Amino acid sequence: MIRQYPNLCKPITLGRVTFRNRMFSAPMGGTDITNDGCIGPKSTAFYELRAKGGAGAVTVSECMVHPQTDASHAYHLDPTILNSLACAAYTADAIRRHGCIPSIELSHSGMYAGTYMTDKVKQKEMVQWGPSACIREDGVEVHELTQEVIDDIVKAYGEAAAMAKRAGFEMVMIHGGHGWLINQFLSPYFNKRTDKYGGNTENRCRFAAEVLDAVREAVGSFFPIEFRFSGSELFEGGYDLEEGVRIARQLELKIDLLHVSAGTYQKGFGTTHPSMFKEHGCNVYLAAEIKKHVSVPVATIGGLNDPAQMEEIIASGKADVVEMARALLADPYLPSKVMQNRGEEIVRCLRCFTCMAERAATSTRRCTVNPMIGREIEGEEILPAPIKKKVLVAGGGPGGLYAAYTAAKRGHEVILCEKEDELGGILKSEQALPFKYEMYQLTETYEKMARDAGAEIRLNTEVTKEYAEKENPDAVIIAVGSKPLVPPIPGLNGENVIIVNNYYKESEKCKGKVIVFGGGLAGCECAIHLGMEGKQVELIEMRDELAPDANVRHRPLLLAEIDKYVNVHTGLRGVKVSGEGILCKDKENNDVMIEGDTIICALGQQSRFDVVEELRDTAPIVSVIGDAAKVSTITNAVYWGYHAALDI
């Protein structure tokens, strides 16, 4: 066959291992790590799904090599721990049996040891070790590593690599980026040593070189070693791309694949993990420049999810391998779809950080667009229903569409009705915000999935009680969503007011100075967009903080964008809207006038309870999902829709 993306699909050989394509699954942390650092069965299933999805390699993250100085709650490979080797072997096998090469990331957190620990009190009480003595920004004292401890850590890298090979892993990744210990030695910001490990580039590379030598001795000549490092630290005081090139040239003869990432985790989370406010592939330029100066294959990473873009990266010689993390949560089968010329079926990552926020909040995994993530052990196959039924889905938003897809996939007769002339529900409004356009595109993908599975979709069709009784379904899934909350504030129905949900249809009305009325997530993102367009934007919020409904990973990056583009007024309650702006009351009940020409009303959403009550008894089986049940997130709408369909 003629492949649509031939360069992405081309095998690559590293050492004496051949990888089936150039799309690798980058390290993503597991969630059911045992107290003694073993890989739990949920994590094994998590990694296996990426292998089933067609990736060339899947890298397990992160295996901490020296627990004595790095007590992070992460994986360990330790022969004295019962099941440590066995759990690793089961995981390597689960990856390899699908034709994918299993790899494991070997790491040490250095001065940020304990980063993943849930016991933050114990974390603060730990002795922290780094290349140089210092006081961390959070007040924690860091001790300088002695030669004896350095030697012990280097030895531990080799021992961990040997155990990984014994367990069945066919590649190891040495984590030398993102602010962890090896990066701390490479960085002039962290490394202030005056001995053989500090000063010039060669000295700062010495620890990394010793680690790579120990690993090579442990695994042998033809076992592939991938070295991950930041091509540039991208913060003041860190090393730049020019120095990144010198580091790469120092180490290239010791490795088989140079994985060029970017940034330092503690100095720029949105750089190491590019946010929706950055361009896709924003860090590719680092790999492209470094590749000009080294002889080993180079991998790149950074918000990649478009096969056309990734194909161009390989075809033009910017890199030899593309690596994805979040993109393979959104769609684990992305590589298989590329290999099979089914790129139009890819479910794109939204870069919303739900995955990482959920891990921080509950130590579990979720993905906004993929309800199986974190629950792979339950089985990701949608099995046929034993009895085929007629299912009526009311509402064509993301939850309704995913419910329709799942029910149709199970063999049910599915009719989805949308009262408007376009699918998408609240996602329709996202088409106006370029950095959220993939949320709008999600509708098209879910629609294709539902139609291909056999669902019938009827637009301009409202499901009323009479309509449902006429169709006489066995099951009704109520996914009618929510409606904007518009309180009875004088003037809020004026000609100069645009409801945020309707901005995509009425953007031409947005003129002059703009006031965004409401500082939740929707209001903040709209305000950022308007600011990016060059408008003067005033943001009014009654609470003392903005966007409390944003997740813990997205919110700091959101607020940073707010600082760039928006004038913020918190602690103000809007009482009257006019052509001049909004009259507000502060906490002391004083009048404050915020002047503006156009008002964007972003005061929240409320469930369509009236529709829910009307449809509640229209079938033997009735499920209420998404905002219709509770104003929440796309994540919950999709997850509830999926399981509502599985329950029929």
N, C-alpha and C positions, 0 to 999 in steps of 0.2 A: 504494500500500500504506500501511497504518497502521504507522508505526514505533514500536517499543517505547520508544525513547529519542529522541523527536523533537528535543529541544533539542541533544543531542550531534550529531545528524545534520544540523542546520541549517547551511547555508553561511554564511560571514562574509566581508565585503569589507573589506580594509585597503588604503588608497590606492586604486588602480584594479585591484587583484588580488583575485579571488574564490577563496576556499578552500572545498573541497567539504564540509568538516565542521569541527567545533570540537575535534577530537582531533589535537594536534600532537606530532610526535616531537622531543623535546628533544635538545640536543646530547649526543652520545656520541663519545668519541675513537676514531679509527681505530687500526689496529694495524700496517699495513705502510707507515708513513711513510718515504719515502726520505730519505737523508742530507741532501739539499738541500731537504727540506720539501714534496715533491710527494705528492699523494694516490695511493696505490698501488691496483692493481686489486682486491685483497681488500677494501680499505675501500670502494671504489666499489660492490662487490657488497653489502657490509654495509649501506650506506645505501639502496641500491636495494630491498632486501627490505622495509624499512619503508614505502617508497612503494607497492610491490606489495600490501602488507598493508592499504592503505586510509587511511593517515594524511592529514590535510589539508595538512600541511607536514612536511618533514624538514629538520632543521638539521644541517649538517656542523660538527663541532667539532674542535679550536679552530684558527683561523687567526691566527697571531701576526703582528702588523702591522709590527713594527719589530725585525728580527733583531739590529740593532746593539746594542740594549740589552736584548733579550729572547731569549736563545739557547736557549730551550726546544726540545726535540726534538718539534716539532709542525708543522702545515702552515704554509706561507708562500705568498703570491701575489707573484711577483717576475718581471717581464718579462725580466730578464737570465738567468733560469734556464730552460734547455731543458726543455720539457714541463710547466712549472709551470701555465701557462694551459690547456694541452691537457688535463692530468689533471683540472683543475677543471671544464673544459667537459664532458668525458666523464661526470663525476660528476653535474653538474647535469642533463645530458640523461638519464642513467639514472634519476634521480628524476622528472623532468618527464614522461617518456614514459608513465608510469602514471597521469597525471592529478593528480599531487601537486606542490605548489609547493616548489621547492628553495630553501633558505636556507643561509647560512653565517655562523658565529659569528666575529666579529672581536674579538681579545683582546690584552692585554698583561699579563704576570705581575708587572711592577713589581719590588718588592723580593724577590719569590719567583721571579725569572727563573731558568731552568734547572731548574724543578721536574720536568719530564718527561725530563731528560737521563739517559741510562744511565751516563755517565761522571761519577760523583759527585766525583771528584778535580778534574776540570775545572770542575765546577759550583761548588765551593768557591773556586776561583781566579778566578771571574768577578767583574767589578765589578757590584755590585747597585745599582739605582737605585730610589728611592721618592720620595714627596712630601716626606719629611723624613729627615734623617740620623739613624741610630740603629744599635744593635747588635741584630741579630735574636736570637731566643731560642736559636738553635743556634750563636750566636757569630759569625755572618757580619756584616761591616760593610756598612751600607747608606748610599749617598751621596744627597744631596738633588738632585733634578732641577733643572737650570738652566732659565731661560726659553728659551734657545736649543734645548735638547733637548726641552723640552715642545712647543715649536712644531713641531719636526721629527716628533715622535710624532703630534701632531694631524694634520699633513699626511699622514703615513703611513696613518692610518685612512681618510682620504678616497681616497687612491690605491688602497688595498686594496679599498674598496667599489666604486670604479669598475671595477677588474679583475674583481671578482665579478659585477657586472652584465654586463660584456662576456662573461664565461664562460657566462652563461645563468642565473645565480641570479636569482630574482625577489623576494627579500627578503634583508635582512641583519639579523643579531642583533648588537647591541653588548653585550658582556659587561661589565656594571658591578657585578657582585656577587661573592660568595664569596671576597673577600680579594685579588682581582687589582687591577691598577693603578687603574682608575677607582674601585673600591670603597675603595682606600687613600686616595684623595683625598676621598671622601665621608665617611670615618670619622674622628671625632675621636680615636680610639685611635691611628691611624697618622699622621694629618695634624696636624702641630704647626707648620705654616708661619704666618708673620706677614704675608705679602704678600697679594696679591689672590686667591690660591688657598687661603688658610687662614682660620680663625676662624669666622665665622657660616655659616649654611646656604648662603646665596647664594654666598659665596666658595668653600666646599668643593664646590659643584656646578659651579663655573666650568670646570674641566677637562672634565667630562662634557659640559657645554653646548658647549664648543668642538669636542670630538670629534663630537658629533651635528650641529653646524652644518657641519663639514667633510664629513661623510658625506652630509648632505642636498644640499650643493652638488654633490657628485660624482655622485649617483644621480638627482637631479631631484625635482620636487615630488610626484609621485604614486607613487613607488617606496616600498613599505612598509619602515619601519625598526622593528624590535623592540628594545626596550631591556630587558635583563635586570638586575635589581638585587635586593638583599636587602631585604625589607620591614623587617626588623630584624636586627641582627647577632647578637643573642641571646647576648652574652657581656659580662661586666663591663668597662666602658670603651668599648664600642662604642655605636653609636646604637640607639635603641629605635624602636618602631612610630610613636610620635608624630613623631619626626624623619623616619622613613621616609615618612610622609605629606607632610611639608614638601618632602622631596627630590623626590617624585613630582610635586608641584604645580609645582616649579621647572622640571621637564624635560618635562612632558607635551605642550606645544605643539610640541616638536621631534620627536615620535615618533608612530607609528601603533598600536603595541601595547606595553603596559607589562607586562612579564613579572616577576611578583613571586615571588621565591624567598626563601630565608632563610639566615641564618648566614654564617660565614666558615670556609672550608675548613680553614685551619690551626688554628682555635680550636674546631672542632666538626664533624668529618667526619660524625658521625651525625645532625647537624642539616641540613647541606647535602644529605646523602643519607640520608634517614630509615631507621633500622634496624628490624628486626622487633620491637624493644622499644617502638617508638612507634606511635601510632594512624595508620591510613591517613588521609591528608589532614591531617596534623598542622600543616601550615603554611598551610592554606587561609584561616585566620582573618586572616592578614596581607593577603592579596589582597582579602578581603571588606571589610576596613576601609578600605584604600586606595581601593578602587573607589568608595566613598561620596564621595570628595573630588576625583576627577578626571573628566574628560570623555572620555578616550580608552578604548578597550577594554582589558580587563585579563585577563591569563593567570595561571593558578595551577599549582602543581606540588607534589609531596611525597608519594611513596609511594602514588600513585593507581593502582588496577587494577580497581576494581569499577564497571561501567557504571551501576549504579543510583545509587551515590554521586556519580559524575561528572555524571549527568543532574540530580541534585538541586542540585549546585553551580551549573550553568548556569541551571536553571529558577528558582532562588531569587534569582538576581542576584548571587551571591557573586563570580562571574567570568564572562567571555565565552568563554574558551578554556581547555581543560585540556591540560596538557603531561605527557607520560610519557617516561621513558627506559628503566629496567630492565623495566617492564611490557611494552615492545615488543621486548625481547629474549626474554622468556619466551614471548610470543605476538605476533609481528609482525603477525598478521592480526586482532588485537583490534579495530581500527576497522572492518574489513570485516564482522566478525561482529556488531558493534553495528549497523551499517547494514543488515544482512540479518536482524535479529531472531534471531541465533544466540548470544546472550550466554552461554547455558549451556555452550557449547563452549569458552569462553575458558580457556586455561591460565594460571593466576595466577602472578605473580612471587612468589617466596618471601622476597625481601629477605634472601637469604643471603650476598650479596656475592661469590659465586663469580666473577661477571663481572669485577668490579674487582680482586679478588685475583689472578686469573689474568693480568690485564693487568700488574699490578705484578710478578708473579713471572716471567712468561715473555714478556711483550709480545705475548701473543695474547689472544683472547677465547674464553670458554666460558660457557655458561648451564646451570645444573643441570637445567632442565626442557626445554631445547630443544637437541638435539645439532647442529643446523645452524649455530648462531651461531658466527661467526668462520671458518666454512668455507663460506660462501654461494657462493663462486666455484666450488665443486665441483658446484653445482646443488642446489636445495632441493626439487625435484620428486621424489616417490617413483614411479619408473617401473614399469610392469608387468613381471613376470618372463617371460622367453621360454618357459620350461617350468614349468607349474604343478605344485607338489609338496605333499605332506602334511607339515605342520610341527607337531610337538608341543613345547609350551613347558611346562617343569616349574617352577612357581613364579609366584605372582601379585603379586610386589612391583613396584616401579616399573620395574626393568629388564625383567622378564618381560612386563609389560603393554605397554611401549613396543615390545618385540620383536614381540609378538603383533600389535599395531596395524600396525607397518611391514610385517610379512610378509603380513598380510591385505590391506593396501593394495596390495601387489604382485600380488594375485590368488591367493596360495597358500591351500590349505585349512588352516586354523589351529585347533588345539585347545589351549587353555591350561588346565592343571590346577593347582588350589590345594588343598593337603591340609587347610587349615582352612576354617571356614565363612564367612570374610571375606577379601577381597582386601587387599593393601597391604603385606604383609611387615612390615618394621621401621617403616614409616610409620604403622602402626596406633597405635603408642605415642605419636605426636605429638598425638593428639586431646586428650590431657590437658593440654597446654601451650598456653594461649590464644595466645601470641605465635608459636607454630609450627603453628597449626591449618591454615594453608594447605598445609602439607606433607601433612597427613591428607586434605585435600580433593583433593589431586593424584591420589589413587587413584581417586576418583569420576570425575574428568575423563578420566584415561587409560583407565578401564574403558569409558566412553562412546565414546571414540575407537576402541578395539579392537572393541567390539560393532558400532558403526556401520560399521566397515570390513569386518565379516563374520566376525570371530573367534568361535568357540564357547568359552564359559567354563564349566568344570566345577568347582564347589566341593566340599569334602569328598572330594577325590579325590587320593590320593598317587600320584605316578609312581614305580613300582618297575621293576625290570628286567623282571619278568613283564608288567606293565601296558604298558610301552613295546613289548615284543615282540608283544603282542596287537594293539596299534594299528598296528604295522608302519609307522611314519612314514619319510619320506625324510630328514627332518632333525629333530634334537632340540636345543632350546636349554635348557641347564641354568641355571636362575635361582633356585636353591633357597635362596640367601641365606646367612645366618650364624646362629649361636646364641650366647647370652650366655656369656661366660667366667666360670665360677664355680670358682675354685681350691679345693682341699681344706683350707680354713681351718676349724678347729673352730667350730661354732656358726653357720656361714654358711647352713646349711639350716634355721635356727630359725624359729619362728612369727612373730617380730618382724622378719623379713627379707623385703623385696620386691625382686625383680629389676627393674631400671629399665625393661626392655622391657614388664613386666607392670603397671607402676604404673597405667596407664589402667584396668585391670580391678580393681585392688586398692587404689585410693586411699583407700577407707574404713578400711583397716587402718593408715593413716598417722596416728599419734596422738602427742601429746606432742612432746618435743624430737626432731628428726630428724637422723640422721647419714647423709650421702651418702658412700658408700665408693667413692672413685674420682673423680679430678679431671680426667678427659678432657672432651671436648665434651659428651657425653650427660649425664655427672654434673653438670657446671657448669650446664647449661641446666635440668636438673631442680631443682637447688638454688635457682636464681634463682626458678623458679616457686613453689617451696615458701615461699621468703622473701616473695615478693609476696603470698602467701596469709596472711601474718602469722605463720608458724611460725618457731620458733628453729631455725636450721639450722647444723650443723657439717659441714664438708667436709674429708675426709681424702685426701691424695694422697702417694704414696711419692716422686714426683719433686719437684724444687725449683720447678717451674713448673706452672701450670694450663693445661689445654686446648691442648697443643702441636699437636693435630690440628685445631684451628680455623684457618680461613684468616686471612691477615694483615690483612684489612679487618674481619672480624667479631670477631676475638679482642680487640682493645682495647676495643670496645664491650661485649663479653661480660664482660671483667674489671671494667669500670666498674660493671656491674650486680651482679657478685659483691661488690664493695666495699660496695654499698648494703645487701645483704640477707643475707650469709653470713659466718660465722666460719670462716676458712681455717686448716688445719693441714697444711703441706707437710713433706716429709722424714720422714714417718712411715710405717712398714710395719705393716699390720694383721696380728696373729698369732692373735687369738682374739675371737670374737663371743659376747656373752652378753646377758641381759636388761637389764644395766646399761649396755651400750655396746660399745665396741671397745677391746681392749687392743692397744697398738701398741709398736713398738720405734723409737727414734730412731736417728740415724746412729752414736751412741756405744753403741748396744745397750741403752740405758736404757728401762725400762718407762714408758709414758705412757698413761694411761687417758682416753679421750674418752667422756664419758657421754652417753647418749641412749636414747630409748625405742623408736624405729623405725629400722631400717637400710635404706637404699636401696643395693643392690649395683649399681655401675656400673663394673665392672672391665674392660669391653671386650667384643669379639665375636671369634668364631673361625669360619672357613669350615666349611661342612658337607662336608668332603672325603670322608667315607664315602659320602654320597649321590652325589657327583660320580663317584667310582670305580665305583660300582654301575651308573651310567647311561652311562659313557663309550663303550661299544661297542654301544649300542642302536639305532644308525642309521648309514647311510653318512656322513651329515654331522652332526657333534656340535660344539656351541659351548658354552663355559662363560663366563658373564658375571656381573658384579656381585660381591657379596660371596662368592659361591660360588667365584669364581676368586681373589679377593684382597679381604680386608676393606678397604674404601675408602670411597667417597662415592656418594651418589645420582647425582651428575654422571657418574661413570664407569659406573655400572650402566645408566643411560639411554643413554649414548653407545655402550657396547659392545653393548647390546641392539639398538639401531638398526642398527649395522653388521653384527651377526650375521645379522639378517634380510635386509639388502641383499646379503649374501654367498651367500644360498641361490638 
